[in-house]
Amino acid sequence: MNPERLARIRQMMALRQPDLTVCLEEVNKAHNVAAIIRTCDAVGIPDVHAVWPPAMRENFRAAKGSQNWVNLHQYDSIQDAMSVLRVKGMQILATHLSPRAVDFREIDYTRPTAIIFGAEKHGISQTALEMADQDIIIPMVGMAQSLNVSVASALVLYEAQRQRQAAGFYQRGCLLSFEEQQRLLFEGGYPRLAAFCQSKSLDYPAIGEQGEILANETWWQKMQLHPTKWENS
């Protein structure tokens, strides 16, 4: 890994906002999923949560590489997803037109926050709405009542980014776990070796301060052997 690549990855990690996330409930169009993931990466969101039908589980690979930098957590139900977000102490916002909804710009996004975006056709489920803390809307003064889900997510997330930038949240330093930093450094700095490790179910090596691989001879030997031969190596 060259110094420029190492510096770029370290800068990205230092700007990550682990207490800001989105939850996609049955968003099922691949181009929308890709656009949302790309926006999450752009504003520093490291994790996206999704409730998808089985057919969508692997259909999110059009995010122009952004999926390599954003962790996708998949759930069987919205209850499971929201339970995880609750444990993290997040306020949960639902993008939904209702009598109790407020302008999305009135929300304090410097609090730990999760934003739910619903399916393109049906929106957010009644279950999710009942579990959410607040409904939010994007004001519309034309004939249309809603925006494309990827456009809506970009507007809301950049308002969150604006507030957090003003509050100094992007100057807090790296808040990611050491294990997550190591994963990002290896996968981002050595993508071909990372793919090789994944294909062989081989643990990633440690990455040093200069971006170097810290691995013993056994690890390097295993990188050259077929898994069936490991036991004899």
LODREN-150847 format. One record per atom (N, C-alpha, C): x, y, z; residue number from 1; atom name. Coordinates in nm, 2 decimals, m for minus. Example, Ala and Ser with C-alpha at 12.3 -4.5 7.8 and 13.67 -1.06 7.14 Angstrom:
<recs>
      u      v      w num atomo
   1.32  m0.57   0.78   1     N
   1.23  m0.45   0.78   1    CA
   1.32  m0.33   0.78   1     C
   1.28  m0.22   0.71   2     N
   1.37  m0.11   0.71   2    CA
   1.29   0.00   0.79   2     C
</recs>
This chain:
<recs>
      u      v      w num atomo
   0.09  m0.12   0.00   1     N
   0.00   0.00   0.00   1    CA
   0.09   0.12   0.00   1     C
   0.07   0.21  m0.09   2     N
   0.15   0.33  m0.10   2    CA
   0.11   0.43   0.00   2     C
   0.19   0.53   0.04   3     N
   0.16   0.63   0.14   3    CA
   0.03   0.71   0.12   3     C
   0.01   0.74  m0.01   4     N
  m0.11   0.82  m0.04   4    CA
  m0.24   0.74  m0.02   4     C
  m0.24   0.61  m0.05   5     N
  m0.35   0.53  m0.03   5    CA
  m0.38   0.51   0.12   5     C
  m0.27   0.49   0.20   6     N
  m0.28   0.48   0.34   6    CA
  m0.34   0.60   0.41   6     C
  m0.29   0.72   0.36   7     N
  m0.34   0.85   0.42   7    CA
  m0.49   0.87   0.39   7     C
  m0.53   0.83   0.27   8     N
  m0.67   0.85   0.23   8    CA
  m0.76   0.76   0.31   8     C
  m0.72   0.63   0.33   9     N
  m0.80   0.54   0.41   9    CA
  m0.81   0.59   0.56   9     C
  m0.70   0.64   0.61  10     N
  m0.70   0.68   0.75  10    CA
  m0.78   0.81   0.77  10     C
  m0.78   0.90   0.67  11     N
  m0.86   1.02   0.67  11    CA
  m1.01   0.98   0.67  11     C
  m1.04   0.88   0.58  12     N
  m1.18   0.84   0.57  12    CA
  m1.23   0.78   0.71  12     C
  m1.15   0.70   0.77  13     N
  m1.18   0.64   0.90  13    CA
  m1.20   0.74   1.01  13     C
  m1.12   0.85   1.00  14     N
  m1.13   0.95   1.11  14    CA
  m1.26   1.03   1.09  14     C
  m1.32   1.03   0.98  15     N
  m1.44   1.11   0.95  15    CA
  m1.57   1.03   0.97  15     C
  m1.56   0.90   0.99  16     N
  m1.67   0.81   1.00  16    CA
  m1.76   0.85   1.12  16     C
  m1.89   0.84   1.11  17     N
  m1.99   0.87   1.21  17    CA
  m2.07   0.75   1.25  17     C
  m2.02   0.67   1.34  18     N
  m2.08   0.54   1.37  18    CA
  m2.21   0.56   1.45  18     C
  m2.24   0.68   1.49  19     N
  m2.37   0.70   1.56  19    CA
  m2.48   0.77   1.47  19     C
  m2.46   0.75   1.34  20     N
  m2.55   0.79   1.24  20    CA
  m2.57   0.68   1.14  20     C
  m2.69   0.64   1.11  21     N
  m2.72   0.53   1.02  21    CA
  m2.85   0.54   0.95  21     C
  m2.87   0.45   0.86  22     N
  m3.00   0.44   0.79  22    CA
  m3.05   0.30   0.80  22     C
  m3.18   0.28   0.79  23     N
  m3.24   0.15   0.78  23    CA
  m3.33   0.14   0.66  23     C
  m3.31   0.05   0.57  24     N
  m3.39   0.04   0.45  24    CA
  m3.49  m0.08   0.47  24     C
  m3.62  m0.04   0.47  25     N
  m3.72  m0.14   0.49  25    CA
  m3.78  m0.18   0.35  25     C
  m3.74  m0.29   0.30  26     N
  m3.79  m0.34   0.17  26    CA
  m3.77  m0.25   0.05  26     C
  m3.67  m0.17   0.06  27     N
  m3.63  m0.09  m0.06  27    CA
  m3.57  m0.19  m0.16  27     C
  m3.64  m0.21  m0.27  28     N
  m3.61  m0.32  m0.36  28    CA
  m3.56  m0.30  m0.50  28     C
  m3.53  m0.17  m0.53  29     N
  m3.47  m0.14  m0.66  29    CA
  m3.32  m0.12  m0.65  29     C
  m3.25  m0.20  m0.72  30     N
  m3.10  m0.20  m0.70  30    CA
  m3.04  m0.07  m0.72  30     C
  m3.09   0.01  m0.82  31     N
  m3.02   0.14  m0.84  31    CA
  m3.05   0.24  m0.72  31     C
  m3.16   0.22  m0.65  32     N
  m3.19   0.31  m0.54  32    CA
  m3.10   0.26  m0.42  32     C
  m3.09   0.13  m0.40  33     N
  m3.00   0.08  m0.29  33    CA
  m2.86   0.13  m0.32  33     C
  m2.81   0.12  m0.44  34     N
  m2.68   0.16  m0.47  34    CA
  m2.66   0.31  m0.44  34     C
  m2.75   0.39  m0.48  35     N
  m2.74   0.54  m0.46  35    CA
  m2.74   0.57  m0.31  35     C
  m2.82   0.50  m0.23  36     N
  m2.83   0.53  m0.09  36    CA
  m2.70   0.49  m0.02  36     C
  m2.64   0.37  m0.06  37     N
  m2.52   0.33   0.00  37    CA
  m2.41   0.43  m0.04  37     C
  m2.41   0.47  m0.16  38     N
  m2.31   0.57  m0.20  38    CA
  m2.32   0.70  m0.12  38     C
  m2.44   0.75  m0.10  39     N
  m2.46   0.87  m0.02  39    CA
  m2.41   0.85   0.12  39     C
  m2.44   0.73   0.18  40     N
  m2.40   0.70   0.32  40    CA
  m2.24   0.71   0.33  40     C
  m2.18   0.65   0.23  41     N
  m2.03   0.66   0.23  41    CA
  m1.99   0.80   0.22  41     C
  m2.05   0.88   0.14  42     N
  m2.01   1.02   0.12  42    CA
  m2.03   1.11   0.24  42     C
  m2.12   1.08   0.33  43     N
  m2.14   1.16   0.45  43    CA
  m2.08   1.10   0.57  43     C
  m2.01   0.98   0.55  44     N
  m1.93   0.92   0.66  44    CA
  m2.01   0.82   0.74  44     C
  m2.11   0.76   0.69  45     N
  m2.19   0.65   0.76  45    CA
  m2.12   0.52   0.73  45     C
  m2.08   0.45   0.84  46     N
  m2.01   0.32   0.82  46    CA
  m2.10   0.20   0.81  46     C
  m2.22   0.21   0.85  47     N
  m2.31   0.09   0.86  47    CA
  m2.45   0.13   0.81  47     C
  m2.50   0.04   0.73  48     N
  m2.64   0.05   0.68  48    CA
  m2.71  m0.08   0.72  48     C
  m2.84  m0.06   0.77  49     N
  m2.92  m0.17   0.81  49    CA
  m3.03  m0.19   0.71  49     C
  m3.07  m0.32   0.68  50     N
  m3.17  m0.34   0.57  50    CA
  m3.25  m0.46   0.60  50     C
  m3.38  m0.45   0.58  51     N
  m3.47  m0.56   0.58  51    CA
  m3.52  m0.58   0.44  51     C
  m3.47  m0.70   0.38  52     N
  m3.50  m0.73   0.24  52    CA
  m3.56  m0.86   0.22  52     C
  m3.63  m0.88   0.11  53     N
  m3.67  m1.01   0.07  53    CA
  m3.55  m1.09   0.02  53     C
  m3.55  m1.22   0.02  54     N
  m3.43  m1.30  m0.01  54    CA
  m3.37  m1.26  m0.15  54     C
  m3.46  m1.23  m0.25  55     N
  m3.41  m1.20  m0.38  55    CA
  m3.32  m1.07  m0.38  55     C
  m3.33  m0.99  m0.28  56     N
  m3.25  m0.87  m0.28  56    CA
  m3.12  m0.88  m0.20  56     C
  m3.10  m0.99  m0.13  57     N
  m2.99  m1.01  m0.04  57    CA
  m2.86  m0.98  m0.10  57     C
  m2.84  m1.02  m0.23  58     N
  m2.71  m1.00  m0.29  58    CA
  m2.72  m0.90  m0.41  58     C
  m2.83  m0.83  m0.42  59     N
  m2.85  m0.74  m0.53  59    CA
  m2.82  m0.60  m0.50  59     C
  m2.70  m0.57  m0.45  60     N
  m2.67  m0.43  m0.41  60    CA
  m2.53  m0.39  m0.46  60     C
  m2.48  m0.45  m0.56  61     N
  m2.34  m0.44  m0.60  61    CA
  m2.31  m0.33  m0.71  61     C
  m2.40  m0.24  m0.72  62     N
  m2.39  m0.14  m0.82  62    CA
  m2.35   0.00  m0.76  62     C
  m2.29   0.00  m0.64  63     N
  m2.27   0.13  m0.57  63    CA
  m2.14   0.19  m0.60  63     C
  m2.08   0.16  m0.72  64     N
  m1.95   0.21  m0.76  64    CA
  m1.84   0.19  m0.66  64     C
  m1.84   0.08  m0.59  65     N
  m1.74   0.05  m0.50  65    CA
  m1.76   0.10  m0.36  65     C
  m1.87   0.18  m0.34  66     N
  m1.90   0.23  m0.20  66    CA
  m1.93   0.12  m0.11  66     C
  m1.99   0.00  m0.16  67     N
  m2.03  m0.10  m0.07  67    CA
  m1.90  m0.17   0.00  67     C
  m1.79  m0.14  m0.06  68     N
  m1.66  m0.19   0.00  68    CA
  m1.63  m0.11   0.13  68     C
  m1.69   0.00   0.15  69     N
  m1.65   0.09   0.26  69    CA
  m1.77   0.10   0.36  69     C
  m1.88   0.05   0.33  70     N
  m2.00   0.06   0.41  70    CA
  m2.05  m0.09   0.45  70     C
  m2.06  m0.12   0.58  71     N
  m2.11  m0.25   0.62  71    CA
  m2.26  m0.26   0.61  71     C
  m2.30  m0.36   0.55  72     N
  m2.45  m0.39   0.53  72    CA
  m2.49  m0.50   0.62  72     C
  m2.59  m0.46   0.71  73     N
  m2.64  m0.56   0.81  73    CA
  m2.78  m0.59   0.77  73     C
  m2.81  m0.72   0.74  74     N
  m2.94  m0.76   0.69  74    CA
  m3.02  m0.83   0.80  74     C
  m3.15  m0.81   0.80  75     N
  m3.24  m0.87   0.90  75    CA
  m3.36  m0.93   0.83  75     C
  m3.42  m1.02   0.91  76     N
  m3.54  m1.09   0.86  76    CA
  m3.67  m1.01   0.88  76     C
  m3.66  m0.92   0.98  77     N
  m3.78  m0.84   1.01  77    CA
  m3.74  m0.70   1.05  77     C
  m3.83  m0.60   1.04  78     N
  m3.81  m0.47   1.09  78    CA
  m3.80  m0.46   1.24  78     C
  m3.87  m0.55   1.31  79     N
  m3.85  m0.56   1.45  79    CA
  m3.71  m0.59   1.50  79     C
  m3.65  m0.69   1.43  80     N
  m3.51  m0.72   1.46  80    CA
  m3.42  m0.61   1.43  80     C
  m3.44  m0.54   1.32  81     N
  m3.35  m0.43   1.29  81    CA
  m3.36  m0.31   1.39  81     C
  m3.48  m0.28   1.43  82     N
  m3.51  m0.17   1.52  82    CA
  m3.46  m0.20   1.66  82     C
  m3.47  m0.33   1.70  83     N
  m3.42  m0.37   1.83  83    CA
  m3.27  m0.34   1.84  83     C
  m3.20  m0.37   1.73  84     N
  m3.05  m0.35   1.73  84    CA
  m3.03  m0.20   1.74  84     C
  m3.10  m0.11   1.67  85     N
  m3.08   0.03   1.68  85    CA
  m3.12   0.08   1.81  85     C
  m3.22   0.03   1.88  86     N
  m3.26   0.07   2.01  86    CA
  m3.14   0.04   2.11  86     C
  m3.08  m0.07   2.10  87     N
  m2.97  m0.11   2.19  87    CA
  m2.86  m0.01   2.18  87     C
  m2.84   0.05   2.06  88     N
  m2.74   0.15   2.03  88    CA
  m2.77   0.29   2.08  88     C
  m2.90   0.30   2.14  89     N
  m2.94   0.43   2.20  89    CA
  m2.97   0.53   2.09  89     C
  m3.02   0.49   1.98  90     N
  m3.04   0.59   1.87  90    CA
  m3.19   0.63   1.87  90     C
  m3.21   0.76   1.84  91     N
  m3.34   0.81   1.80  91    CA
  m3.37   0.75   1.67  91     C
  m3.50   0.70   1.65  92     N
  m3.54   0.64   1.52  92    CA
  m3.64   0.73   1.45  92     C
  m3.60   0.77   1.33  93     N
  m3.69   0.86   1.25  93    CA
  m3.75   0.79   1.14  93     C
  m3.87   0.81   1.11  94     N
  m3.94   0.75   0.99  94    CA
  m3.98   0.85   0.89  94     C
  m3.94   0.83   0.77  95     N
  m3.97   0.93   0.66  95    CA
  m4.11   0.89   0.62  95     C
  m4.21   0.97   0.67  96     N
  m4.35   0.93   0.65  96    CA
  m4.44   1.06   0.66  96     C
  m4.53   1.08   0.57  97     N
  m4.63   1.19   0.58  97    CA
  m4.74   1.15   0.67  97     C
  m4.75   1.22   0.79  98     N
  m4.85   1.19   0.88  98    CA
  m4.88   1.32   0.96  98     C
  m4.99   1.33   1.04  99     N
  m5.02   1.45   1.11  99    CA
  m4.91   1.49   1.22  99     C
  m4.83   1.39   1.26 100     N
  m4.73   1.42   1.36 100    CA
  m4.59   1.44   1.30 100     C
  m4.58   1.44   1.17 101     N
  m4.46   1.45   1.10 101    CA
  m4.41   1.60   1.11 101     C
  m4.28   1.61   1.12 102     N
  m4.21   1.75   1.12 102    CA
  m4.12   1.76   1.01 102     C
  m4.09   1.88   0.97 103     N
  m3.99   1.91   0.87 103    CA
  m3.86   1.84   0.91 103     C
  m3.79   1.77   0.81 104     N
  m3.67   1.70   0.85 104    CA
  m3.56   1.79   0.90 104     C
  m3.57   1.92   0.87 105     N
  m3.46   2.01   0.91 105    CA
  m3.48   2.05   1.05 105     C
  m3.59   2.02   1.12 106     N
  m3.61   2.05   1.26 106    CA
  m3.55   1.95   1.35 106     C
  m3.50   1.84   1.30 107     N
  m3.45   1.73   1.39 107    CA
  m3.31   1.77   1.43 107     C
  m3.27   1.73   1.55 108     N
  m3.13   1.74   1.60 108    CA
  m3.06   1.61   1.56 108     C
  m2.98   1.62   1.45 109     N
  m2.90   1.50   1.41 109    CA
  m2.77   1.48   1.48 109     C
  m2.74   1.57   1.57 110     N
  m2.62   1.55   1.65 110    CA
  m2.64   1.44   1.75 110     C
  m2.77   1.40   1.78 111     N
  m2.80   1.29   1.86 111    CA
  m2.77   1.16   1.78 111     C
  m2.74   1.05   1.85 112     N
  m2.73   0.92   1.78 112    CA
  m2.86   0.90   1.70 112     C
  m2.86   0.88   1.57 113     N
  m2.98   0.88   1.49 113    CA
  m2.98   0.77   1.39 113     C
  m3.09   0.71   1.37 114     N
  m3.12   0.61   1.26 114    CA
  m3.24   0.66   1.19 114     C
  m3.23   0.66   1.06 115     N
  m3.34   0.71   0.97 115    CA
  m3.39   0.59   0.89 115     C
  m3.52   0.57   0.89 116     N
  m3.58   0.46   0.82 116    CA
  m3.64   0.51   0.68 116     C
  m3.60   0.44   0.58 117     N
  m3.66   0.47   0.44 117    CA
  m3.73   0.35   0.40 117     C
  m3.85   0.37   0.35 118     N
  m3.94   0.25   0.31 118    CA
  m3.94   0.22   0.17 118     C
  m4.01   0.11   0.13 119     N
  m4.02   0.06   0.00 119    CA
  m4.07   0.17  m0.10 119     C
  m4.02   0.16  m0.22 120     N
  m4.06   0.26  m0.32 120    CA
  m4.21   0.28  m0.34 120     C
  m4.28   0.17  m0.34 121     N
  m4.43   0.17  m0.37 121    CA
  m4.51   0.19  m0.24 121     C
  m4.47   0.11  m0.14 122     N
  m4.56   0.11  m0.02 122    CA
  m4.51   0.19   0.10 122     C
  m4.39   0.24   0.10 123     N
  m4.34   0.32   0.21 123    CA
  m4.31   0.23   0.33 123     C
  m4.31   0.30   0.44 124     N
  m4.27   0.23   0.57 124    CA
  m4.39   0.15   0.63 124     C
  m4.36   0.04   0.68 125     N
  m4.47  m0.05   0.74 125    CA
  m4.53   0.02   0.86 125     C
  m4.65  m0.03   0.89 126     N
  m4.72   0.02   1.01 126    CA
  m4.64  m0.02   1.14 126     C
  m4.58  m0.13   1.14 127     N
  m4.50  m0.18   1.25 127    CA
  m4.39  m0.09   1.28 127     C
  m4.31  m0.05   1.17 128     N
  m4.20   0.04   1.19 128    CA
  m4.25   0.18   1.23 128     C
  m4.36   0.23   1.18 129     N
  m4.41   0.36   1.22 129    CA
  m4.45   0.36   1.37 129     C
  m4.50   0.25   1.42 130     N
  m4.54   0.25   1.56 130    CA
  m4.42   0.24   1.65 130     C
  m4.31   0.19   1.60 131     N
  m4.19   0.17   1.68 131    CA
  m4.09   0.30   1.67 131     C
  m4.12   0.38   1.57 132     N
  m4.03   0.50   1.55 132    CA
  m4.06   0.61   1.65 132     C
  m3.96   0.69   1.68 133     N
  m3.98   0.80   1.77 133    CA
  m4.05   0.92   1.71 133     C
  m4.02   0.94   1.58 134     N
  m4.07   1.06   1.51 134    CA
  m4.08   1.04   1.36 134     C
  m4.19   1.09   1.30 135     N
  m4.20   1.10   1.16 135    CA
  m4.15   1.23   1.11 135     C
  m4.08   1.22   0.99 136     N
  m4.02   1.34   0.93 136    CA
  m4.07   1.35   0.79 136     C
  m4.08   1.47   0.73 137     N
  m4.12   1.49   0.59 137    CA
  m4.02   1.59   0.53 137     C
  m4.02   1.58   0.40 138     N
  m3.95   1.67   0.31 138    CA
  m4.06   1.76   0.25 138     C
  m4.07   1.89   0.28 139     N
  m4.18   1.97   0.23 139    CA
  m4.19   1.97   0.08 139     C
  m4.31   1.96   0.03 140     N
  m4.34   1.95  m0.11 140    CA
  m4.44   2.05  m0.15 140     C
  m4.42   2.14  m0.24 141     N
  m4.51   2.24  m0.28 141    CA
  m4.57   2.23  m0.42 141     C
  m4.53   2.12  m0.49 142     N
  m4.58   2.09  m0.62 142    CA
  m4.69   1.99  m0.62 142     C
  m4.71   1.92  m0.73 143     N
  m4.82   1.82  m0.74 143    CA
  m4.78   1.69  m0.68 143     C
  m4.65   1.66  m0.69 144     N
  m4.60   1.53  m0.63 144    CA
  m4.60   1.54  m0.48 144     C
  m4.62   1.42  m0.42 145     N
  m4.63   1.42  m0.27 145    CA
  m4.50   1.35  m0.21 145     C
  m4.41   1.30  m0.30 146     N
  m4.29   1.24  m0.24 146    CA
  m4.18   1.24  m0.35 146     C
  m4.06   1.22  m0.30 147     N
  m3.94   1.22  m0.39 147    CA
  m3.90   1.07  m0.40 147     C
  m3.82   1.04  m0.50 148     N
  m3.75   0.91  m0.51 148    CA
  m3.68   0.89  m0.38 148     C
  m3.68   0.76  m0.33 149     N
  m3.62   0.73  m0.20 149    CA
  m3.47   0.76  m0.20 149     C
  m3.40   0.75  m0.30 150     N
  m3.26   0.78  m0.30 150    CA
  m3.23   0.93  m0.29 150     C
  m3.32   1.01  m0.36 151     N
  m3.31   1.15  m0.35 151    CA
  m3.35   1.20  m0.21 151     C
  m3.45   1.14  m0.16 152     N
  m3.49   1.18  m0.02 152    CA
  m3.39   1.15   0.08 152     C
  m3.32   1.03   0.07 153     N
  m3.22   1.00   0.16 153    CA
  m3.10   1.09   0.15 153     C
  m3.06   1.14   0.03 154     N
  m2.95   1.23   0.02 154    CA
  m2.98   1.36   0.08 154     C
  m3.11   1.41   0.07 155     N
  m3.14   1.54   0.13 155    CA
  m3.13   1.53   0.28 155     C
  m3.19   1.43   0.34 156     N
  m3.19   1.41   0.49 156    CA
  m3.05   1.39   0.54 156     C
  m2.97   1.31   0.47 157     N
  m2.84   1.28   0.52 157    CA
  m2.74   1.40   0.51 157     C
  m2.76   1.48   0.41 158     N
  m2.68   1.60   0.40 158    CA
  m2.72   1.71   0.50 158     C
  m2.84   1.71   0.54 159     N
  m2.88   1.79   0.66 159    CA
  m2.81   1.74   0.78 159     C
  m2.81   1.61   0.80 160     N
  m2.74   1.56   0.92 160    CA
  m2.59   1.59   0.91 160     C
  m2.54   1.58   0.79 161     N
  m2.39   1.61   0.78 161    CA
  m2.37   1.75   0.81 161     C
  m2.45   1.84   0.76 162     N
  m2.44   1.99   0.79 162    CA
  m2.44   2.02   0.94 162     C
  m2.53   1.96   1.01 163     N
  m2.54   1.99   1.15 163    CA
  m2.42   1.93   1.22 163     C
  m2.38   1.81   1.19 164     N
  m2.27   1.75   1.26 164    CA
  m2.13   1.82   1.22 164     C
  m2.12   1.87   1.10 165     N
  m2.00   1.95   1.07 165    CA
  m2.00   2.07   1.15 165     C
  m2.11   2.14   1.16 166     N
  m2.11   2.26   1.24 166    CA
  m2.08   2.24   1.39 166     C
  m2.12   2.12   1.44 167     N
  m2.10   2.09   1.58 167    CA
  m1.96   2.02   1.60 167     C
  m1.88   2.01   1.50 168     N
  m1.74   1.96   1.52 168    CA
  m1.73   1.81   1.52 168     C
  m1.84   1.74   1.48 169     N
  m1.84   1.59   1.49 169    CA
  m1.74   1.53   1.39 169     C
  m1.70   1.60   1.29 170     N
  m1.61   1.54   1.19 170    CA
  m1.46   1.57   1.23 170     C
  m1.45   1.63   1.35 171     N
  m1.31   1.65   1.41 171    CA
  m1.29   1.57   1.54 171     C
  m1.37   1.47   1.56 172     N
  m1.36   1.39   1.68 172    CA
  m1.25   1.29   1.68 172     C
  m1.20   1.26   1.56 173     N
  m1.10   1.15   1.54 173    CA
  m1.17   1.02   1.52 173     C
  m1.09   0.92   1.49 174     N
  m1.15   0.79   1.46 174    CA
  m1.22   0.72   1.57 174     C
  m1.35   0.69   1.55 175     N
  m1.44   0.63   1.65 175    CA
  m1.46   0.48   1.62 175     C
  m1.41   0.43   1.51 176     N
  m1.42   0.29   1.47 176    CA
  m1.34   0.20   1.56 176     C
  m1.39   0.08   1.58 177     N
  m1.31  m0.01   1.66 177    CA
  m1.18  m0.04   1.60 177     C
  m1.08  m0.09   1.67 178     N
  m0.95  m0.13   1.62 178    CA
  m0.97  m0.24   1.51 178     C
  m1.05  m0.33   1.54 179     N
  m1.08  m0.44   1.45 179    CA
  m1.13  m0.39   1.32 179     C
  m1.22  m0.30   1.32 180     N
  m1.28  m0.24   1.20 180    CA
  m1.18  m0.16   1.12 180     C
  m1.09  m0.09   1.19 181     N
  m0.99  m0.01   1.13 181    CA
  m0.89  m0.11   1.05 181     C
  m0.86  m0.22   1.12 182     N
  m0.77  m0.32   1.06 182    CA
  m0.83  m0.38   0.93 182     C
  m0.96  m0.41   0.94 183     N
  m1.03  m0.47   0.82 183    CA
  m1.03  m0.37   0.71 183     C
  m1.06  m0.24   0.73 184     N
  m1.06  m0.14   0.63 184    CA
  m0.93  m0.12   0.57 184     C
  m0.82  m0.12   0.65 185     N
  m0.69  m0.10   0.60 185    CA
  m0.64  m0.21   0.51 185     C
  m0.68  m0.34   0.55 186     N
  m0.63  m0.45   0.47 186    CA
  m0.71  m0.46   0.34 186     C
  m0.85  m0.45   0.35 187     N
  m0.93  m0.46   0.23 187    CA
  m0.91  m0.35   0.14 187     C
  m0.89  m0.23   0.19 188     N
  m0.87  m0.11   0.11 188    CA
  m0.73  m0.10   0.05 188     C
  m0.63  m0.14   0.13 189     N
  m0.50  m0.13   0.08 189    CA
  m0.45  m0.25   0.00 189     C
  m0.51  m0.37   0.03 190     N
  m0.46  m0.49  m0.04 190    CA
  m0.59  m0.57  m0.09 190     C
  m0.67  m0.51  m0.18 191     N
  m0.79  m0.57  m0.22 191    CA
  m0.78  m0.71  m0.28 191     C
  m0.67  m0.73  m0.36 192     N
  m0.65  m0.87  m0.42 192    CA
  m0.61  m0.97  m0.31 192     C
  m0.53  m0.93  m0.22 193     N
  m0.50  m1.03  m0.11 193    CA
  m0.62  m1.05  m0.02 193     C
  m0.70  m0.95   0.00 194     N
  m0.82  m0.96   0.08 194    CA
  m0.92  m1.06   0.01 194     C
  m0.94  m1.05  m0.12 195     N
  m1.02  m1.14  m0.19 195    CA
  m0.97  m1.28  m0.18 195     C
  m0.83  m1.30  m0.19 196     N
  m0.77  m1.43  m0.18 196    CA
  m0.80  m1.49  m0.04 196     C
  m0.79  m1.41   0.06 197     N
  m0.81  m1.45   0.20 197    CA
  m0.96  m1.50   0.21 197     C
  m1.05  m1.43   0.16 198     N
  m1.19  m1.46   0.17 198    CA
  m1.22  m1.59   0.09 198     C
  m1.15  m1.61  m0.02 199     N
  m1.17  m1.73  m0.10 199    CA
  m1.12  m1.86  m0.03 199     C
  m1.02  m1.84   0.06 200     N
  m0.95  m1.95   0.13 200    CA
  m0.99  m1.95   0.28 200     C
  m1.09  m1.86   0.32 201     N
  m1.13  m1.85   0.46 201    CA
  m1.01  m1.84   0.55 201     C
  m0.92  m1.75   0.51 202     N
  m0.80  m1.73   0.58 202    CA
  m0.81  m1.59   0.66 202     C
  m0.77  m1.59   0.79 203     N
  m0.78  m1.47   0.86 203    CA
  m0.69  m1.36   0.80 203     C
  m0.74  m1.23   0.82 204     N
  m0.66  m1.12   0.77 204    CA
  m0.54  m1.10   0.86 204     C
  m0.43  m1.06   0.81 205     N
  m0.31  m1.03   0.89 205    CA
  m0.33  m0.89   0.95 205     C
  m0.24  m0.86   1.05 206     N
  m0.24  m0.72   1.11 206    CA
  m0.18  m0.63   1.01 206     C
  m0.22  m0.50   1.02 207     N
  m0.16  m0.39   0.94 207    CA
  m0.08  m0.30   1.03 207     C
   0.04  m0.27   1.00 208     N
   0.13  m0.18   1.08 208    CA
   0.10  m0.04   1.05 208     C
   0.17   0.05   1.13 209     N
   0.15   0.19   1.12 209    CA
   0.19   0.25   0.98 209     C
   0.28   0.19   0.91 210     N
   0.31   0.23   0.78 210    CA
   0.23   0.17   0.67 210     C
   0.13   0.09   0.71 211     N
   0.05   0.02   0.61 211    CA
   0.10  m0.11   0.57 211     C
   0.21  m0.16   0.64 212     N
   0.27  m0.28   0.60 212    CA
   0.19  m0.40   0.66 212     C
   0.20  m0.52   0.59 213     N
   0.14  m0.64   0.64 213    CA
   0.23  m0.70   0.75 213     C
   0.17  m0.73   0.86 214     N
   0.25  m0.79   0.97 214    CA
   0.20  m0.94   0.98 214     C
   0.26  m1.02   0.91 215     N
   0.22  m1.16   0.90 215    CA
   0.35  m1.25   0.91 215     C
   0.33  m1.37   0.98 216     N
   0.44  m1.46   0.99 216    CA
   0.46  m1.55   0.86 216     C
   0.56  m1.63   0.86 217     N
   0.59  m1.71   0.74 217    CA
   0.48  m1.81   0.72 217     C
   0.41  m1.86   0.82 218     N
   0.30  m1.96   0.81 218    CA
   0.19  m1.90   0.73 218     C
   0.16  m1.77   0.76 219     N
   0.05  m1.71   0.69 219    CA
   0.08  m1.69   0.54 219     C
   0.20  m1.65   0.51 220     N
   0.24  m1.64   0.37 220    CA
   0.24  m1.77   0.30 220     C
   0.28  m1.88   0.37 221     N
   0.28  m2.01   0.31 221    CA
   0.13  m2.05   0.27 221     C
   0.04  m2.02   0.37 222     N
  m0.10  m2.06   0.34 222    CA
  m0.16  m1.99   0.22 222     C
  m0.11  m1.87   0.20 223     N
  m0.16  m1.79   0.09 223    CA
  m0.12  m1.86  m0.04 223     C
  m0.02  m1.95  m0.04 224     N
   0.02  m2.01  m0.16 224    CA
  m0.04  m2.16  m0.17 224     C
  m0.11  m2.20  m0.07 225     N
  m0.15  m2.34  m0.07 225    CA
  m0.30  m2.35  m0.08 225     C
  m0.35  m2.46  m0.14 226     N
  m0.49  m2.49  m0.14 226    CA
  m0.53  m2.53   0.00 226     C
  m0.65  m2.49   0.04 227     N
  m0.70  m2.51   0.18 227    CA
  m0.69  m2.66   0.22 227     C
  m0.71  m2.75   0.12 228     N
  m0.70  m2.90   0.16 228    CA
  m0.56  m2.94   0.20 228     C
  m0.46  m2.86   0.17 229     N
  m0.32  m2.89   0.21 229    CA
  m0.28  m2.82   0.33 229     C
  m0.36  m2.73   0.39 230     N
  m0.32  m2.65   0.51 230    CA
  m0.28  m2.74   0.63 230     C
  m0.36  m2.85   0.65 231     N
  m0.33  m2.93   0.77 231    CA
  m0.19  m3.00   0.76 231     C
  m0.14  m3.01   0.64 232     N
  m0.01  m3.08   0.63 232    CA
   0.10  m2.98   0.61 232     C
   0.07  m2.85   0.62 233     N
   0.17  m2.74   0.59 233    CA
   0.25  m2.71   0.72 233     C
</recs>
